[in-house]
Amino acid sequence: MFCRSNILFAAVSLLLVQGFSIAASSNSTYERGKRQASRCPGKFECKNSQCVKQFDICDGTVNCGDGSDEWQATCIKHNIKCPKNSFQCAYGGCVDQTARCNRRFDCADGSDEDEALCGTAPPAGRPTLRPVLAQPTATQATELALPPPASRPTAQPPPPPPPARPPLVASNKDCIVPSFPNIEYSLATCENNCRLKPNDVVNDVAVVNIRCKEPFILPDSKPEYIVCFNGKWAPENHACVQTCNPLISSTLNSVCTLRGEEVSCTERIKPGTKMHHVCKPGYTPRGGLPLLDNECLDNGAWLYPSRQSCTYSCGIIQSETEPSNVPLITHGEDANILYHPWNAGLYARGDSNRYEHICGGTLITPYLILTAAHCLHRKNGAMRQPQRLRIGLAKYHRAIDDPRDSDVQLMDVERIIVSEIYEGIDFHYNYDLGVIELTTSVTLSRFVMPACIDTNGRFKLKSQHFFTVVGWGLTENNLPSPTLQKARLPYYTQSECKDKLAQIVQNPQSNVISKDKFCAFYTNGTNVQQGDSGEGITFEFDGKHYVFGVVSTQVERKVSTFTDLSNPLHKRFINEVLKFALESLESESFEGILSRMFFSKGRGKEGISKCGINVREH
């Protein structure tokens, strides 16, 4: 607990440092006060020797004939503290809170109707008896223990106080509480109702705590208290200074220094603080512009007020050339996660409360996963619940909790977003595309990196181009692969795919490939398998890996079809999601953007969006 004696000791020390000297004062006033005669046992003895009840002192009503029960000296001597829901008169007396500016004098000195307080002229008929409000001088202190002389009048109303100052100041040793802006003052030596207002009067050697209102702070060199000594404050200048807002970014690592010492960048920033930025791993400066060191100025503004940020890198493999591949996952070789850092595993919690692998996906931003829409639905067609899904990144082993995956990142799902035009099994899974939003951004590294998306249509796939696909789907043994497999497959346009299908399928009715798909297969029938749904297929262009399709369906287990991301409707869907996801990195939350841009009016959060997106909440 903070000790008051420590406060006073520190205060006196401060005065000595600043060149003040404090003479040892005698306790004569205190001793004289003790000599008050016990003429009124259990009561208060007025200075004219009149006896009144103890609870009648400092109550706003004059009971002593000389008014001494309402003197400021009396209130101070008896340590009067006004309770809550009361109004404290200027001299220290207490009246009901409703007395303030009620057009009636309730305080003995009339301060409850003061023009400066109420903003209007006081009511007519000021109190006929006003107490002496000043602290007693040395002579007056002697009079506290003695009846007033016979020649002294019993009632002596002082002149009205000036509007912006206290009614009276007892001596030139007392101090007036200053009116520095954005500072709160409180008396250090009391336990409740310690708050002081500008222009209040405090005694000599009083210690007053000071606290700056947010977003202001005290300079480092200033103490958190001031001391009244000989009518002056020490330190005299204790103004607060304005601080700068923290510049927090999910894409930057920042280091803050003040006078060469490292300080926090996440709290209010003091003037003079310098901030140095670097992009987080996996990010580069937005627009290729260099990051500028910033500085908090004295007015609480940053030297460069525009928020700086970085954008995530994509499609980069931070390793040597990938080893050779065998054609298909069913006869594939183990995949090295360093060569597929965008690969994601989708896991669902079943009735046994265990998470099982159900599909794959592709990381396309630090918190968005691209997958197939049918992966986000249960077998009965109902949408999966986001809180029962998890995403695994940097995983080599299929099991979600395999301890050998040392760099794994397991992420919770905030919401799932499915193209509103998606059609299920009855329509051959047309528009089979969905996006998963993570609750928090992943940490980018050489093991976790988004794949790029060709949003501008710069690259065109040609027949017999080979693409890469990875997954934990069924192997040639018809069992899920325990480790990540990879394969390269040839690309076929939709017309080529239909011609091939006509030659190899047995059921003509199955020769239906929706118009938003392309396909890939080998004539020997080997293919991607069940469990690979939702995985992205990637091509490398100009040193970066782009995702061009998503594993969707199989036709008679011979031909795999892929949702074509170059389809205009899919491009629109992805571009809308990416556009606002990028904005959200430095502005509002993704949830706020979805609410603002995608939900129809009057339809609620389950409604169809204006841009063709159906969002399911937690």
C-alpha positions as CSV (number, residue, x, y, z in Angstrom):
1,M,0.0,0.0,0.0
2,F,1.2,3.5,-0.8
3,C,2.4,5.2,2.5
4,R,1.4,8.8,3.0
5,S,4.6,9.5,5.0
6,N,6.5,8.4,1.9
7,I,4.6,11.0,-0.1
8,L,5.5,13.8,2.3
9,F,9.1,12.7,2.5
10,A,9.3,12.7,-1.3
11,A,7.6,16.0,-1.4
12,V,10.0,17.6,1.0
13,S,13.0,16.1,-0.8
14,L,11.7,17.6,-4.0
15,L,11.5,21.0,-2.4
16,L,15.1,20.8,-1.2
17,V,16.3,19.7,-4.6
18,Q,14.6,22.7,-6.2
19,G,16.2,25.2,-3.8
20,F,13.5,25.6,-1.2
21,S,14.3,25.4,2.5
22,I,11.7,24.4,5.1
23,A,12.3,25.8,8.6
24,A,11.2,23.5,11.4
25,S,8.0,24.9,12.7
26,S,6.8,24.7,16.2
27,N,3.7,22.9,17.3
28,S,2.5,26.0,19.1
29,T,-0.7,26.2,17.1
30,Y,-1.4,22.6,17.7
31,E,-0.7,22.9,21.5
32,R,-2.9,26.0,21.8
33,G,-5.6,24.1,20.0
34,K,-5.4,21.4,22.6
35,R,-6.0,23.9,25.4
36,Q,-9.6,24.4,24.4
37,A,-11.6,24.3,27.6
38,S,-14.1,21.5,28.0
39,R,-17.0,23.8,28.7
40,C,-19.2,21.8,26.3
41,P,-18.8,18.1,27.0
42,G,-19.8,16.0,23.9
43,K,-20.6,19.2,22.0
44,F,-18.9,21.9,19.9
45,E,-17.8,25.0,21.7
46,C,-18.2,28.1,19.6
47,K,-15.6,30.9,19.8
48,N,-18.1,32.9,21.8
49,S,-18.3,30.0,24.3
50,Q,-21.7,29.0,23.0
51,C,-22.3,25.2,22.9
52,V,-23.9,23.5,19.8
53,K,-24.3,19.9,18.7
54,Q,-21.3,18.3,17.1
55,F,-23.2,17.4,14.0
56,D,-24.2,21.0,13.5
57,I,-20.8,22.1,12.5
58,C,-20.0,22.7,8.8
59,D,-23.5,21.8,7.7
60,G,-24.2,25.0,5.9
61,T,-26.4,26.5,8.6
62,V,-24.9,29.0,11.2
63,N,-25.7,27.8,14.7
64,C,-23.0,29.7,16.7
65,G,-23.8,33.3,17.3
66,D,-20.4,34.3,16.0
67,G,-20.7,31.9,13.0
68,S,-17.6,29.9,14.1
69,D,-19.3,26.6,13.5
70,E,-19.2,27.3,9.8
71,W,-15.7,28.8,9.6
72,Q,-13.2,27.2,7.1
73,A,-10.8,26.8,10.0
74,T,-13.3,24.8,11.9
75,C,-14.0,22.5,8.9
76,I,-10.3,22.0,8.4
77,K,-9.6,21.3,12.0
78,H,-12.3,18.7,12.3
79,N,-11.3,17.1,8.9
80,I,-14.8,17.5,7.5
81,K,-15.2,15.2,4.4
82,C,-18.4,15.6,2.4
83,P,-20.1,12.3,1.6
84,K,-21.1,11.3,-1.9
85,N,-24.3,12.9,-3.3
86,S,-23.5,16.1,-1.4
87,F,-22.3,19.5,-2.4
88,Q,-19.2,21.0,-0.7
89,C,-19.4,24.7,0.0
90,A,-16.3,26.8,-0.7
91,Y,-15.4,27.0,2.9
92,G,-15.7,23.2,3.4
93,G,-19.2,22.8,4.7
94,C,-21.5,20.1,3.3
95,V,-25.1,20.5,2.0
96,D,-27.4,18.3,0.0
97,Q,-26.4,17.9,-3.7
98,T,-29.7,19.4,-4.7
99,A,-28.6,22.7,-3.1
100,R,-26.4,23.5,-6.0
101,C,-27.8,26.4,-8.1
102,N,-31.4,25.9,-6.7
103,R,-31.9,29.6,-6.4
104,R,-31.7,29.4,-2.6
105,F,-28.8,30.0,-0.3
106,D,-28.0,26.7,1.4
107,C,-24.3,27.2,2.1
108,A,-23.5,29.7,4.9
109,D,-21.2,31.6,2.5
110,G,-23.7,31.4,-0.4
111,S,-21.2,29.6,-2.6
112,D,-23.8,27.1,-3.8
113,E,-25.4,30.0,-5.8
114,D,-22.1,31.6,-6.9
115,E,-22.4,33.3,-10.3
116,A,-19.3,31.6,-11.6
117,L,-20.7,28.2,-10.7
118,C,-24.3,28.6,-11.8
119,G,-23.8,30.9,-14.8
120,T,-26.5,33.3,-13.5
121,A,-26.7,36.1,-11.0
122,P,-27.3,34.9,-7.4
123,P,-30.8,35.2,-6.0
124,A,-31.7,38.4,-4.1
125,G,-31.2,38.5,-0.4
126,R,-27.7,37.1,0.4
127,P,-27.2,35.4,3.7
128,T,-27.4,37.8,6.7
129,L,-24.5,36.0,8.4
130,R,-21.5,34.8,6.4
131,P,-18.7,32.9,8.2
132,V,-15.0,33.7,8.1
133,L,-13.8,31.5,5.3
134,A,-10.1,32.2,5.5
135,Q,-7.5,29.9,7.1
136,P,-6.5,31.6,10.4
137,T,-3.3,33.6,10.6
138,A,-1.0,33.1,13.6
139,T,-3.1,35.7,15.6
140,Q,-6.4,34.0,14.5
141,A,-5.0,30.6,15.5
142,T,-4.6,31.9,19.1
143,E,-8.2,33.1,19.0
144,L,-9.4,29.6,18.2
145,A,-8.8,28.7,21.9
146,L,-10.2,32.0,23.3
147,P,-13.5,33.8,23.2
148,P,-13.4,36.7,20.8
149,P,-12.8,40.2,22.3
150,A,-15.9,42.1,23.4
151,S,-15.3,44.7,20.8
152,R,-15.4,42.1,18.0
153,P,-18.7,42.0,16.1
154,T,-20.7,38.8,16.2
155,A,-21.4,38.8,12.5
156,Q,-18.9,40.1,9.9
157,P,-19.9,39.2,6.3
158,P,-16.8,39.4,4.0
159,P,-17.0,41.0,0.6
160,P,-18.2,38.7,-2.3
161,P,-15.5,36.6,-3.8
162,P,-14.1,37.3,-7.3
163,P,-15.7,34.9,-9.8
164,A,-12.7,32.9,-10.9
165,R,-10.9,32.7,-7.6
166,P,-11.7,31.2,-4.1
167,P,-13.6,33.5,-1.8
168,L,-10.6,34.2,0.4
169,V,-7.0,33.1,0.8
170,A,-5.9,32.9,4.4
171,S,-2.2,33.6,3.9
172,N,0.4,34.0,1.3
173,K,1.7,30.6,2.2
174,D,-1.4,28.8,0.8
175,C,-1.7,27.7,-2.8
176,I,-4.4,27.9,-5.4
177,V,-5.0,24.7,-7.4
178,P,-3.9,25.6,-11.0
179,S,-6.0,25.2,-14.1
180,F,-3.7,23.4,-16.4
181,P,-5.8,21.6,-19.1
182,N,-6.1,17.8,-19.2
183,I,-4.9,17.4,-15.5
184,E,-6.8,16.0,-12.6
185,Y,-5.7,17.0,-9.0
186,S,-6.4,15.1,-5.8
187,L,-5.2,15.6,-2.2
188,A,-2.6,13.0,-1.4
189,T,-3.3,12.9,2.4
190,C,-7.0,11.9,2.3
191,E,-8.8,8.6,1.6
192,N,-12.0,9.7,-0.1
193,N,-13.5,12.7,-1.7
194,C,-9.9,13.9,-2.4
195,R,-10.7,15.4,-5.8
196,L,-9.6,19.1,-6.2
197,K,-10.9,21.6,-8.7
198,P,-9.0,24.5,-10.3
199,N,-8.9,27.5,-7.9
200,D,-9.4,25.4,-4.8
201,V,-7.2,26.5,-1.9
202,V,-4.8,24.1,-0.2
203,N,-2.5,24.5,2.9
204,D,1.1,25.2,2.9
205,V,3.3,22.0,2.5
206,A,0.2,20.2,1.1
207,V,1.0,17.3,-1.3
208,V,-1.3,17.1,-4.4
209,N,-1.3,14.1,-6.7
210,I,-1.6,14.9,-10.4
211,R,-3.0,12.6,-13.2
212,C,-3.1,13.4,-16.9
213,K,-6.3,12.7,-18.8
214,E,-5.9,10.4,-21.7
215,P,-4.3,10.7,-24.3
216,F,-2.0,13.0,-22.3
217,I,0.9,12.0,-20.0
218,L,3.4,13.7,-17.8
219,P,6.9,14.2,-19.2
220,D,9.4,11.6,-17.9
221,S,11.3,14.2,-15.8
222,K,8.2,15.3,-13.9
223,P,6.9,13.6,-10.7
224,E,3.3,12.5,-10.3
225,Y,2.7,15.1,-7.5
226,I,3.2,18.7,-6.7
227,V,3.9,20.4,-3.4
228,C,2.6,23.7,-2.0
229,F,5.4,25.7,-0.3
230,N,5.3,29.3,0.7
231,G,2.4,30.0,-1.7
232,K,4.2,28.4,-4.7
233,W,3.9,25.0,-6.4
234,A,6.9,22.8,-6.9
235,P,7.4,22.0,-9.7
236,E,5.7,25.1,-11.0
237,N,5.4,23.8,-14.6
238,H,3.8,20.4,-14.6
239,A,1.8,20.5,-17.8
240,C,0.8,17.3,-19.6
241,V,1.9,16.5,-23.1
242,Q,-0.1,14.8,-25.8
243,T,0.9,11.3,-27.0
244,C,0.6,9.6,-30.4
245,N,-1.6,6.7,-31.3
246,P,0.2,3.4,-31.6
247,L,0.7,2.4,-35.2
248,I,0.0,-1.3,-35.0
249,S,0.0,-3.4,-38.2
250,S,-0.5,-7.1,-38.7
251,T,2.1,-6.9,-41.5
252,L,4.9,-5.0,-39.8
253,N,7.5,-5.6,-37.1
254,S,8.2,-2.2,-35.4
255,V,10.9,-1.1,-33.0
256,C,10.4,2.1,-30.9
257,T,13.1,4.0,-29.2
258,L,13.1,7.1,-27.0
259,R,16.4,8.8,-26.3
260,G,18.2,5.7,-27.4
261,E,16.2,3.3,-25.1
262,E,13.8,0.7,-26.6
263,V,10.2,1.3,-25.5
264,S,6.8,-0.3,-26.2
265,C,5.2,0.3,-29.6
266,T,1.8,-0.9,-28.5
267,E,1.0,1.6,-25.8
268,R,0.5,5.4,-26.1
269,I,3.6,6.8,-27.7
270,K,5.5,9.7,-26.0
271,P,6.7,12.7,-28.1
272,G,10.2,12.2,-29.4
273,T,9.8,8.5,-29.9
274,K,11.2,7.1,-33.1
275,M,9.6,4.1,-34.8
276,H,11.5,1.8,-37.2
277,H,9.5,-0.6,-39.4
278,V,10.4,-3.8,-41.2
279,C,8.0,-6.1,-43.1
280,K,7.2,-9.4,-41.3
281,P,8.5,-12.5,-42.9
282,G,6.6,-13.4,-46.0
283,Y,5.6,-9.7,-46.6
284,T,7.1,-7.0,-48.8
285,P,6.5,-3.2,-48.8
286,R,3.2,-2.2,-50.4
287,G,3.7,-0.8,-53.9
288,G,7.4,-1.4,-53.7
289,L,7.9,1.8,-51.8
290,P,10.5,1.9,-49.0
291,L,9.3,2.0,-45.4
292,L,10.0,5.3,-43.7
293,D,11.1,5.7,-40.1
294,N,8.5,7.7,-38.2
295,E,8.6,10.0,-35.2
296,C,6.0,11.1,-32.6
297,L,5.8,15.0,-32.6
298,D,5.1,17.3,-29.6
299,N,1.5,17.9,-30.8
300,G,0.6,14.2,-30.6
301,A,0.8,13.7,-34.4
302,W,3.2,11.4,-36.4
303,L,5.7,12.9,-38.7
304,Y,4.3,10.6,-41.5
305,P,0.6,10.3,-40.6
306,S,-0.3,7.9,-43.4
307,R,-0.3,4.3,-42.1
308,Q,2.5,2.2,-43.7
309,S,2.0,-1.4,-44.4
310,C,3.3,-4.4,-46.3
311,T,1.6,-6.9,-48.5
312,Y,2.1,-10.6,-48.3
313,S,4.3,-12.4,-50.8
314,C,2.8,-15.3,-52.7
315,G,3.8,-18.4,-54.8
316,I,7.4,-18.4,-53.7
317,I,9.2,-21.6,-52.8
318,Q,12.1,-20.9,-50.4
319,S,14.0,-24.0,-51.2
320,E,16.0,-25.8,-53.9
321,T,14.5,-27.2,-57.0
322,E,11.7,-29.7,-56.3
323,P,12.6,-33.4,-56.9
324,S,11.2,-35.3,-59.9
325,N,7.6,-36.5,-59.7
326,V,5.8,-39.6,-60.7
327,P,2.6,-39.1,-62.6
328,L,-0.3,-39.7,-60.1
329,I,-1.1,-39.6,-56.5
330,T,-2.3,-43.1,-56.5
331,H,1.2,-44.1,-57.5
332,G,2.9,-40.9,-56.2
333,E,5.8,-40.2,-54.0
334,D,5.9,-38.3,-50.7
335,A,5.6,-34.6,-51.1
336,N,8.0,-32.2,-49.3
337,I,5.9,-29.5,-47.6
338,L,8.6,-26.9,-48.4
339,Y,7.6,-27.2,-52.1
340,H,3.9,-26.8,-51.3
341,P,3.7,-24.2,-48.5
342,W,0.2,-23.2,-49.5
343,N,-1.3,-26.6,-49.1
344,A,-4.0,-26.9,-46.3
345,G,-5.8,-29.8,-44.7
346,L,-9.5,-29.4,-43.8
347,Y,-10.6,-31.3,-40.7
348,A,-14.0,-31.8,-39.2
349,R,-14.9,-32.8,-35.7
350,G,-17.2,-35.8,-35.7
351,D,-19.5,-37.4,-33.1
352,S,-16.5,-38.9,-31.3
353,N,-15.2,-35.4,-30.8
354,R,-12.1,-36.2,-32.9
355,Y,-11.0,-34.3,-35.9
356,E,-10.9,-36.3,-39.2
357,H,-9.4,-35.2,-42.5
358,I,-12.2,-34.5,-45.1
359,C,-10.7,-32.3,-47.8
360,G,-7.8,-30.1,-48.9
361,G,-7.5,-26.5,-49.6
362,T,-5.1,-23.7,-50.7
363,L,-3.9,-20.7,-48.7
364,I,-4.5,-17.6,-50.9
365,T,-4.1,-14.9,-48.2
366,P,-2.8,-15.0,-44.6
367,Y,-6.3,-15.8,-43.5
368,L,-8.3,-17.2,-46.5
369,I,-8.4,-20.8,-47.7
370,L,-9.7,-21.7,-51.1
371,T,-11.5,-25.0,-51.3
372,A,-14.5,-26.8,-53.0
373,A,-18.0,-25.8,-51.9
374,H,-19.0,-29.5,-51.5
375,C,-16.3,-29.8,-48.8
376,L,-18.2,-27.2,-46.8
377,H,-21.4,-29.2,-46.9
378,R,-22.4,-32.4,-45.1
379,K,-23.7,-35.5,-47.0
380,N,-27.3,-34.4,-46.3
381,G,-26.6,-31.0,-48.0
382,A,-26.5,-29.0,-44.8
383,M,-23.8,-26.4,-44.4
384,R,-21.0,-27.4,-42.0
385,Q,-20.6,-25.5,-38.7
386,P,-17.4,-23.4,-38.7
387,Q,-16.8,-24.1,-35.0
388,R,-16.5,-27.8,-35.9
389,L,-13.8,-27.2,-38.5
390,R,-10.0,-26.7,-38.2
391,I,-7.3,-26.0,-40.8
392,G,-3.9,-27.6,-40.7
393,L,-0.9,-25.9,-42.5
394,A,2.7,-27.1,-42.9
395,K,1.4,-30.6,-42.4
396,Y,3.1,-33.7,-43.9
397,H,1.2,-36.3,-41.9
398,R,-2.6,-36.7,-42.5
399,A,-3.6,-37.1,-38.8
400,I,-4.3,-33.7,-37.3
401,D,-2.4,-34.3,-34.1
402,D,0.7,-36.1,-35.5
403,P,3.6,-35.0,-33.3
404,R,6.1,-35.3,-36.1
405,D,4.7,-32.2,-37.8
406,S,7.0,-29.8,-35.9
407,D,6.1,-26.6,-37.9
408,V,2.3,-27.2,-38.1
409,Q,-0.1,-24.3,-37.6
410,L,-3.6,-25.4,-36.6
411,M,-6.2,-22.7,-37.2
412,D,-9.8,-22.2,-36.1
413,V,-12.4,-21.2,-38.7
414,E,-14.3,-18.0,-38.3
415,R,-16.8,-18.4,-41.2
416,I,-17.3,-20.2,-44.5
417,I,-18.2,-18.4,-47.7
418,V,-19.8,-20.3,-50.6
419,S,-20.7,-19.0,-54.0
420,E,-24.5,-18.5,-54.0
421,I,-24.8,-20.1,-57.4
422,Y,-23.3,-23.4,-56.2
423,E,-25.3,-26.4,-57.2
424,G,-24.8,-29.8,-55.6
425,I,-24.9,-33.4,-56.7
426,D,-28.1,-33.1,-58.8
427,F,-26.3,-30.7,-61.1
428,H,-22.9,-32.2,-61.2
429,Y,-21.5,-29.8,-58.6
430,N,-21.7,-26.7,-60.8
431,Y,-19.8,-23.7,-59.4
432,D,-18.1,-25.9,-56.8
433,L,-16.1,-23.2,-55.0
434,G,-15.8,-21.9,-51.5
435,V,-13.6,-19.8,-49.2
436,I,-12.8,-20.4,-45.5
437,E,-11.9,-17.4,-43.3
438,L,-9.6,-18.1,-40.4
439,T,-10.1,-16.5,-37.0
440,T,-6.5,-15.2,-37.0
441,S,-3.9,-14.8,-39.7
442,V,-1.3,-17.5,-40.2
443,T,2.4,-16.8,-39.5
444,L,4.1,-16.8,-42.9
445,S,7.4,-18.7,-43.2
446,R,9.1,-21.0,-45.7
447,F,6.6,-23.7,-44.5
448,V,3.5,-21.5,-44.9
449,M,3.1,-19.2,-47.9
450,P,0.0,-18.3,-50.0
451,A,-0.3,-19.3,-53.6
452,C,-0.9,-16.5,-56.1
453,I,-4.1,-16.1,-58.0
454,D,-4.1,-14.7,-61.6
455,T,-6.8,-12.2,-61.0
456,N,-6.0,-10.3,-64.2
457,G,-6.0,-13.2,-66.6
458,R,-2.5,-12.7,-67.7
459,F,-1.7,-16.4,-68.2
460,K,-3.6,-18.9,-70.4
461,L,-3.3,-22.6,-69.9
462,K,-2.8,-24.7,-73.0
463,S,-3.6,-28.3,-73.8
464,Q,-1.1,-30.8,-72.3
465,H,0.3,-28.3,-69.9
466,F,1.2,-30.2,-66.7
467,F,0.1,-28.9,-63.3
468,T,0.9,-30.1,-59.8
469,V,-1.6,-31.4,-57.2
470,V,-1.0,-32.7,-53.7
471,G,-3.2,-34.4,-51.2
472,W,-3.9,-37.2,-48.7
473,G,-6.5,-39.0,-50.9
474,L,-6.9,-42.7,-51.5
475,T,-3.8,-44.5,-52.7
476,E,-3.7,-47.6,-55.0
477,N,-4.5,-49.6,-52.0
478,N,-7.8,-47.8,-51.7
479,L,-6.8,-46.3,-48.3
480,P,-6.1,-42.7,-47.4
481,S,-2.5,-41.8,-47.6
482,P,-0.9,-41.3,-44.2
483,T,1.5,-38.8,-45.7
484,L,1.2,-36.0,-48.2
485,Q,1.4,-37.2,-51.9
486,K,2.0,-35.2,-55.0
487,A,1.5,-35.7,-58.7
488,R,1.6,-33.9,-62.1
489,L,-1.3,-34.2,-64.5
490,P,-2.0,-32.9,-68.0
491,Y,-4.5,-30.1,-68.6
492,Y,-7.4,-30.6,-71.0
493,T,-9.9,-28.0,-72.2
494,Q,-13.5,-28.8,-71.7
495,S,-14.1,-29.7,-75.3
496,E,-11.1,-32.0,-75.3
497,C,-12.3,-33.5,-72.1
498,K,-15.7,-34.3,-73.5
499,D,-14.2,-35.9,-76.6
500,K,-12.0,-38.1,-74.4
501,L,-14.9,-39.1,-72.1
502,A,-17.0,-40.2,-75.1
503,Q,-14.3,-42.8,-75.9
504,I,-13.7,-44.2,-72.4
505,V,-16.9,-43.9,-70.3
506,Q,-19.5,-46.7,-70.3
507,N,-22.6,-44.6,-69.2
508,P,-23.4,-41.8,-71.7
509,Q,-25.5,-40.1,-69.0
510,S,-22.3,-39.6,-67.0
511,N,-20.6,-37.7,-69.8
512,V,-21.6,-34.4,-68.3
513,I,-19.0,-31.9,-67.3
514,S,-20.4,-28.6,-66.1
515,K,-19.3,-25.5,-68.1
516,D,-17.2,-24.1,-65.3
517,K,-14.8,-27.1,-65.2
518,F,-11.8,-28.4,-67.0
519,C,-10.3,-31.9,-66.6
520,A,-7.2,-33.9,-66.3
521,F,-6.5,-37.6,-66.6
522,Y,-4.3,-40.4,-68.0
523,T,-5.8,-42.9,-70.4
524,N,-4.7,-45.8,-68.0
525,G,-7.3,-44.5,-65.6
526,T,-5.1,-43.4,-62.8
527,N,-6.2,-40.2,-61.2
528,V,-6.6,-38.0,-58.2
529,Q,-8.8,-39.8,-55.7
530,Q,-11.4,-39.4,-53.0
531,G,-10.0,-37.2,-50.2
532,D,-8.2,-34.9,-52.6
533,S,-11.3,-32.7,-53.1
534,G,-10.7,-29.0,-52.5
535,E,-7.0,-29.2,-53.2
536,G,-5.7,-26.5,-55.5
537,I,-3.8,-27.3,-58.7
538,T,-0.9,-25.0,-59.4
539,F,1.3,-23.9,-62.3
540,E,4.5,-22.0,-62.2
541,F,4.8,-18.8,-64.2
542,D,7.6,-16.2,-64.0
543,G,9.0,-17.9,-60.9
544,K,5.8,-17.9,-58.9
545,H,3.2,-20.6,-58.3
546,Y,-0.4,-19.8,-59.2
547,V,-3.6,-21.7,-58.3
548,F,-5.8,-22.2,-61.4
549,G,-8.3,-24.8,-60.3
550,V,-9.8,-26.7,-57.4
551,V,-10.3,-30.5,-57.3
552,S,-14.1,-31.1,-57.7
553,T,-15.4,-34.4,-59.0
554,Q,-14.7,-37.6,-60.9
555,V,-16.5,-39.2,-63.8
556,E,-16.7,-42.9,-63.4
557,R,-13.5,-42.8,-61.4
558,K,-11.6,-42.2,-64.6
559,V,-11.6,-38.5,-65.3
560,S,-11.1,-35.8,-62.7
561,T,-12.8,-32.4,-63.1
562,F,-11.5,-29.1,-61.6
563,T,-13.4,-25.9,-60.9
564,D,-11.8,-23.4,-63.4
565,L,-10.8,-20.2,-61.6
566,S,-10.6,-18.4,-65.0
567,N,-14.4,-18.7,-65.3
568,P,-15.9,-15.1,-65.2
569,L,-18.2,-16.0,-62.4
570,H,-15.5,-17.5,-60.3
571,K,-13.1,-14.7,-61.0
572,R,-15.8,-12.2,-59.8
573,F,-16.4,-14.2,-56.6
574,I,-12.7,-14.4,-55.8
575,N,-11.9,-10.9,-56.7
576,E,-14.6,-9.5,-54.5
577,V,-13.4,-11.6,-51.5
578,L,-9.7,-10.7,-52.2
579,K,-10.4,-7.0,-52.6
580,F,-12.1,-6.5,-49.3
581,A,-9.9,-9.0,-47.5
582,L,-6.8,-6.9,-48.5
583,E,-8.6,-3.7,-47.3
584,S,-9.3,-5.3,-44.0
585,L,-5.7,-5.9,-43.2
586,E,-5.2,-2.2,-42.4
587,S,-8.8,-1.1,-41.7
588,E,-11.8,-2.8,-40.2
589,S,-12.3,-6.4,-39.5
590,F,-13.1,-8.8,-42.3
591,E,-16.4,-9.5,-40.5
592,G,-17.2,-5.8,-40.7
593,I,-16.4,-5.7,-44.4
594,L,-18.6,-8.8,-45.1
595,S,-21.4,-7.3,-43.2
596,R,-21.1,-4.0,-45.0
597,M,-20.6,-5.3,-48.6
598,F,-22.2,-8.8,-48.9
599,F,-25.3,-9.0,-46.8
600,S,-28.6,-8.0,-48.4
601,K,-30.8,-5.6,-46.5
602,G,-33.6,-7.2,-44.6
603,R,-32.3,-10.7,-45.1
604,G,-30.0,-11.0,-42.0
605,K,-26.6,-12.7,-41.9
606,E,-28.0,-15.8,-43.7
607,G,-29.2,-13.7,-46.6
608,I,-28.0,-13.8,-50.2
609,S,-25.3,-11.2,-50.9
610,K,-25.4,-8.5,-53.5
611,C,-22.4,-9.9,-55.1
612,G,-23.5,-13.5,-55.1
613,I,-22.0,-14.8,-51.9
614,N,-23.7,-16.8,-49.2
615,V,-22.1,-16.5,-45.8
616,R,-22.7,-18.8,-42.9
617,E,-21.9,-17.5,-39.4
618,H,-20.7,-19.3,-36.4
